[in-house]
Amino acid sequence: MIFAFIPYFILKFRSKKSSNNIDLNKSLEQQKSKLNIELIYEEDSPENMTSKKYLYILIGSLFDYFQILLLNIFCYNCVYNLWIFDIIFISIFSFLMLKKKLYKHQYISMIIIIVLSLGLNIIEYFKFGQDENKINLFEIFLKLLSEISMSIIVVISKYNMEKTYCSPYEICIWEGFFGLILHIITLVIINNIGATIADIKYPENFYEYFDNYDIYDFILCIVVIIVAFVYNVSIFLICDYFTPFHILITSIIKECHTYIQKDNNLTLNILGIVILILIAFMFLIFIEIIELNVFNISYNTKKNIDIRAKSEILIDMDYITTPKEDINDDE
């Protein structure tokens, strides 16, 4: 995540370069007027906005650390798909923080998505039916907590972008920095007490890992860093340009990997792919990329609301511009 400083500074450099090309002959009075207009709409001073920005980033970092800790220590072997419930958690947190409410087509889509997700979990149950512990309620509960944390992270990030105008690259950099410190501290503690993390095949002594470190491990680390960098930056950019809900597209794509692997459960894999396609279709309806005009369920999509708003403005403008004599004649 820290490697997001690369695109961040590239954009900063380009922005500075383009600003130098702006016509510098504008009068001081014009610049002052523009500044006054901008400051009218500022709720906080720049100092307060900066402090709030880093406070929100720190809160997001703590939730990110908590989520990763839960997944790596307690939920590493949990195979069930609980990411689908993020759509509920993001809806709740978006309503509380961003004041965003859902409409009829979104509620219908959400219900169908949740029902279909139960089908995915039934498939997982039968695919891993030979395991001793088919259902571990404590593990499922903790994984659900990790999904709640993930939902809070993306909504806080969106709130930070909207209220303090924080760059998604900045959020990625600083969350990565805070997360790095927290994970180093955790790693030192785990190493000192000689603990192992779940069933992950780490050596009991962390320093033993470096005794067998070779060029292949180095290449693997670089690949993992690049993939994680692209993934995390993409999450924040999607959240910035669209909505927190849109990040669930990445979860749907990742889940496809589970059902295209070669194993003996071909029928279950095909069924899983079909369910994922249906989930993707309903999700596209939820985020209004696909619009269904059945039983008027798409009445309150963003597109239709905009059309109605423009129509009302045109009607009002016609009323204002129409002479009073013509209005009386019509009456």
PLY file of the C-alpha trace (Angstrom):
ply
format ascii 1.0
element vertex 331
property float x
property float y
property float z
element edge 330
property int vertex1
property int vertex2
end_header
0.00 0.00 0.00
2.90 2.34 0.75
4.02 2.05 -2.88
1.02 4.21 -3.79
3.43 7.13 -3.28
4.67 6.45 -6.85
1.44 7.41 -8.70
0.73 10.04 -6.02
3.94 11.97 -6.67
3.60 11.52 -10.44
0.16 13.17 -10.26
1.52 15.88 -7.95
4.34 16.62 -10.40
1.95 16.79 -13.37
-0.46 19.01 -11.44
2.33 21.38 -10.46
3.62 21.47 -14.02
0.18 22.26 -15.44
-0.44 24.94 -12.80
2.76 26.69 -13.87
1.35 26.96 -17.38
-1.75 28.80 -16.19
-1.95 32.40 -17.26
-0.28 34.38 -14.47
-1.66 37.70 -15.72
-4.87 37.35 -13.76
-5.42 40.27 -11.52
-5.03 39.87 -7.76
-8.63 40.96 -7.34
-9.90 38.13 -9.52
-7.90 35.55 -7.59
-9.10 36.99 -4.29
-12.74 36.82 -5.42
-12.35 33.21 -6.44
-10.77 32.38 -3.09
-13.61 34.07 -1.20
-16.19 32.08 -3.17
-14.39 28.82 -2.38
-14.06 29.62 1.33
-17.78 30.31 1.69
-18.47 26.60 1.21
-15.68 25.37 3.48
-17.11 23.93 6.70
-13.74 23.79 8.45
-10.44 25.60 8.32
-7.63 23.88 6.36
-5.93 22.95 9.65
-9.04 21.21 11.00
-9.59 19.40 7.71
-6.00 18.13 7.72
-6.26 16.82 11.29
-9.60 15.15 10.50
-8.14 13.61 7.36
-5.36 11.86 9.25
-7.72 10.89 12.06
-10.00 9.08 9.57
-6.95 7.41 7.98
-5.76 6.22 11.40
-9.21 4.82 12.22
-9.30 3.04 8.86
-5.81 1.62 9.52
-6.89 0.21 12.88
-9.92 -1.51 11.33
-7.72 -2.82 8.50
-5.23 -4.22 11.03
-8.09 -5.79 13.02
-9.54 -7.37 9.89
-6.24 -8.88 8.72
-5.51 -10.18 12.22
-8.88 -11.94 12.37
-8.48 -13.50 8.94
-4.90 -14.73 9.48
-5.23 -16.02 13.04
-8.83 -17.19 13.51
-10.48 -17.45 10.08
-7.70 -18.81 7.88
-9.51 -22.11 7.28
-13.03 -20.69 6.94
-14.21 -21.49 3.40
-17.62 -19.86 3.55
-18.47 -16.80 1.46
-19.32 -14.02 3.91
-18.04 -11.19 1.70
-21.47 -11.11 0.09
-22.89 -9.68 3.33
-20.69 -6.61 2.81
-23.51 -5.21 0.69
-25.68 -5.04 3.84
-22.95 -3.60 6.07
-21.89 -1.00 3.50
-25.56 0.02 3.11
-25.90 0.56 6.86
-22.64 2.51 7.26
-23.31 4.55 4.09
-26.68 5.57 5.49
-25.18 6.52 8.87
-22.09 8.36 7.59
-22.80 9.40 3.99
-26.58 9.80 4.36
-27.12 7.56 1.34
-30.38 5.66 1.23
-31.41 2.72 -0.91
-34.36 2.48 -3.28
-36.76 -0.29 -4.22
-34.66 -1.82 -7.02
-31.64 -1.94 -4.68
-33.54 -3.66 -1.87
-34.90 -6.27 -4.29
-31.43 -6.84 -5.78
-29.87 -7.13 -2.32
-32.37 -9.75 -1.16
-31.81 -11.86 -4.30
-28.01 -11.54 -3.92
-28.15 -12.72 -0.28
-30.36 -15.70 -1.22
-27.99 -16.66 -4.05
-25.01 -16.34 -1.69
-26.59 -18.97 0.54
-26.43 -21.27 -2.49
-22.69 -20.56 -2.81
-22.17 -21.47 0.85
-24.12 -24.72 0.43
-21.77 -25.59 -2.45
-18.76 -24.84 -0.22
-20.27 -27.06 2.47
-20.46 -30.05 0.11
-17.10 -29.36 -1.56
-15.34 -29.53 1.79
-17.65 -32.11 3.32
-14.79 -34.46 4.18
-13.38 -32.02 6.74
-13.92 -32.84 10.37
-15.40 -29.44 11.21
-17.86 -28.57 8.49
-19.27 -25.59 10.34
-17.35 -23.69 13.00
-19.75 -21.04 14.31
-17.06 -19.16 16.23
-14.87 -18.99 13.13
-17.81 -17.84 11.00
-18.69 -15.16 13.56
-15.12 -13.79 13.55
-15.02 -13.81 9.76
-18.27 -11.85 9.78
-16.56 -9.33 12.09
-13.74 -9.03 9.57
-16.26 -8.28 6.81
-17.87 -5.61 9.00
-14.41 -4.07 9.48
-13.84 -4.11 5.72
-17.15 -2.33 5.15
-16.28 0.33 7.72
-12.90 0.90 6.06
-14.34 1.63 2.61
-17.13 3.86 3.93
-14.72 5.85 6.13
-12.40 6.20 3.13
-15.26 7.49 0.97
-16.29 9.88 3.75
-12.68 11.10 4.00
-12.53 11.71 0.25
-15.81 13.65 0.23
-15.44 15.69 3.41
-11.71 16.46 3.55
-10.95 16.04 -0.19
-8.31 13.46 0.68
-6.66 11.74 -2.28
-7.22 7.96 -2.55
-3.46 7.61 -3.01
-2.85 9.45 0.27
-5.24 7.12 2.10
-3.51 4.10 0.60
-0.02 5.38 1.50
-0.79 6.28 5.12
-2.94 3.25 5.85
-0.07 1.17 4.51
2.40 3.06 6.72
0.33 2.69 9.91
-0.43 -0.93 9.03
3.26 -1.69 8.49
4.12 -0.40 11.97
1.30 -2.39 13.60
2.22 -5.60 11.79
5.92 -5.28 12.61
5.02 -4.91 16.29
2.72 -7.95 16.06
5.38 -10.01 14.28
7.97 -9.18 16.96
5.55 -10.17 19.74
4.60 -13.43 18.03
8.25 -14.27 17.41
9.26 -13.53 21.00
6.54 -15.68 22.54
7.21 -18.45 20.02
3.61 -18.56 18.80
2.41 -19.85 15.45
-0.34 -18.25 13.40
-3.20 -20.71 12.86
-2.11 -23.44 10.45
0.04 -21.18 8.27
3.39 -22.90 7.74
5.61 -20.28 9.31
8.74 -21.34 11.24
8.47 -21.01 15.01
11.42 -18.64 14.97
10.94 -15.85 12.42
14.70 -15.50 11.86
14.86 -19.10 10.62
12.94 -17.95 7.58
15.86 -15.83 6.39
18.33 -18.70 6.73
16.59 -20.41 3.80
15.78 -17.22 1.90
16.77 -17.34 -1.79
16.19 -15.53 -5.07
12.88 -17.34 -5.67
11.52 -16.08 -2.36
12.63 -12.57 -3.31
10.90 -12.75 -6.72
7.75 -14.11 -5.07
7.76 -11.25 -2.55
8.11 -8.67 -5.34
5.22 -10.24 -7.29
3.00 -10.30 -4.17
3.84 -6.65 -3.42
3.01 -5.54 -6.98
-0.28 -7.47 -7.08
-1.31 -6.20 -3.62
-0.32 -2.65 -4.58
-2.46 -2.70 -7.75
-5.36 -4.32 -5.88
-5.37 -1.84 -2.96
-4.96 1.24 -5.15
-7.79 -0.03 -7.38
-10.06 -0.42 -4.34
-9.54 3.19 -3.25
-9.86 4.56 -6.80
-13.11 2.64 -7.35
-14.38 3.98 -4.03
-13.40 7.53 -5.04
-14.83 7.59 -8.56
-17.92 5.51 -7.85
-19.38 4.25 -4.56
-18.19 1.89 -1.78
-20.57 -0.73 -3.22
-18.59 -0.92 -6.47
-15.62 -2.57 -4.75
-17.70 -5.76 -4.43
-17.07 -6.31 -8.14
-13.49 -7.28 -7.20
-14.83 -9.82 -4.68
-17.06 -11.42 -7.32
-14.12 -11.67 -9.74
-11.86 -13.16 -7.05
-14.50 -15.73 -6.09
-14.55 -17.05 -9.68
-11.07 -18.46 -9.05
-12.56 -20.93 -6.55
-14.76 -22.55 -9.20
-12.34 -22.73 -12.14
-9.81 -24.92 -10.34
-9.36 -28.50 -11.47
-10.90 -30.92 -8.98
-13.41 -33.74 -8.77
-16.38 -31.47 -8.12
-17.08 -30.41 -11.70
-20.85 -30.27 -11.17
-20.50 -28.10 -8.06
-18.01 -25.84 -9.85
-20.37 -25.31 -12.78
-23.24 -24.60 -10.37
-21.02 -22.14 -8.49
-20.12 -20.28 -11.70
-23.81 -20.04 -12.66
-24.72 -18.62 -9.24
-21.85 -16.12 -9.45
-23.08 -14.97 -12.87
-26.56 -14.43 -11.41
-25.06 -12.55 -8.43
-23.04 -10.37 -10.82
-26.19 -9.65 -12.87
-28.20 -8.62 -9.80
-25.28 -6.57 -8.53
-25.14 -4.65 -11.83
-28.83 -3.85 -11.28
-28.01 -2.75 -7.72
-25.34 -0.28 -8.87
-27.62 0.79 -11.76
-25.43 -0.29 -14.66
-28.32 -2.50 -15.79
-31.85 -1.11 -15.55
-34.97 -3.30 -15.46
-38.26 -1.54 -16.15
-40.39 -4.31 -14.68
-43.20 -3.33 -12.27
-41.65 0.15 -12.18
-38.86 -1.03 -9.85
-36.33 1.28 -11.54
-38.38 4.39 -10.91
-35.81 5.80 -8.49
-32.57 5.03 -10.30
-30.14 7.95 -10.50
-30.81 8.27 -14.23
-34.59 8.48 -13.82
-34.33 10.90 -10.89
-32.14 13.19 -13.03
-34.63 13.01 -15.91
-37.51 13.94 -13.60
-35.52 16.77 -12.02
-34.66 18.24 -15.44
-38.29 17.95 -16.54
-39.48 19.80 -13.44
-36.90 22.55 -14.04
-38.08 22.94 -17.64
-41.72 23.13 -16.50
-40.83 25.78 -13.92
-38.83 27.75 -16.49
-41.76 27.62 -18.92
-44.06 28.90 -16.20
-41.70 31.76 -15.33
-41.12 32.82 -18.94
-44.77 32.52 -19.99
-46.61 35.94 -19.91
-49.32 36.23 -17.27
-51.94 36.94 -19.94
-51.26 33.56 -21.59
-51.49 31.79 -18.23
-54.86 33.43 -17.52
-56.13 32.49 -20.99
-55.13 28.87 -20.41
-56.96 28.87 -17.12
0 1
1 2
2 3
3 4
4 5
5 6
6 7
7 8
8 9
9 10
10 11
11 12
12 13
13 14
14 15
15 16
16 17
17 18
18 19
19 20
20 21
21 22
22 23
23 24
24 25
25 26
26 27
27 28
28 29
29 30
30 31
31 32
32 33
33 34
34 35
35 36
36 37
37 38
38 39
39 40
40 41
41 42
42 43
43 44
44 45
45 46
46 47
47 48
48 49
49 50
50 51
51 52
52 53
53 54
54 55
55 56
56 57
57 58
58 59
59 60
60 61
61 62
62 63
63 64
64 65
65 66
66 67
67 68
68 69
69 70
70 71
71 72
72 73
73 74
74 75
75 76
76 77
77 78
78 79
79 80
80 81
81 82
82 83
83 84
84 85
85 86
86 87
87 88
88 89
89 90
90 91
91 92
92 93
93 94
94 95
95 96
96 97
97 98
98 99
99 100
100 101
101 102
102 103
103 104
104 105
105 106
106 107
107 108
108 109
109 110
110 111
111 112
112 113
113 114
114 115
115 116
116 117
117 118
118 119
119 120
120 121
121 122
122 123
123 124
124 125
125 126
126 127
127 128
128 129
129 130
130 131
131 132
132 133
133 134
134 135
135 136
136 137
137 138
138 139
139 140
140 141
141 142
142 143
143 144
144 145
145 146
146 147
147 148
148 149
149 150
150 151
151 152
152 153
153 154
154 155
155 156
156 157
157 158
158 159
159 160
160 161
161 162
162 163
163 164
164 165
165 166
166 167
167 168
168 169
169 170
170 171
171 172
172 173
173 174
174 175
175 176
176 177
177 178
178 179
179 180
180 181
181 182
182 183
183 184
184 185
185 186
186 187
187 188
188 189
189 190
190 191
191 192
192 193
193 194
194 195
195 196
196 197
197 198
198 199
199 200
200 201
201 202
202 203
203 204
204 205
205 206
206 207
207 208
208 209
209 210
210 211
211 212
212 213
213 214
214 215
215 216
216 217
217 218
218 219
219 220
220 221
221 222
222 223
223 224
224 225
225 226
226 227
227 228
228 229
229 230
230 231
231 232
232 233
233 234
234 235
235 236
236 237
237 238
238 239
239 240
240 241
241 242
242 243
243 244
244 245
245 246
246 247
247 248
248 249
249 250
250 251
251 252
252 253
253 254
254 255
255 256
256 257
257 258
258 259
259 260
260 261
261 262
262 263
263 264
264 265
265 266
266 267
267 268
268 269
269 270
270 271
271 272
272 273
273 274
274 275
275 276
276 277
277 278
278 279
279 280
280 281
281 282
282 283
283 284
284 285
285 286
286 287
287 288
288 289
289 290
290 291
291 292
292 293
293 294
294 295
295 296
296 297
297 298
298 299
299 300
300 301
301 302
302 303
303 304
304 305
305 306
306 307
307 308
308 309
309 310
310 311
311 312
312 313
313 314
314 315
315 316
316 317
317 318
318 319
319 320
320 321
321 322
322 323
323 324
324 325
325 326
326 327
327 328
328 329
329 330
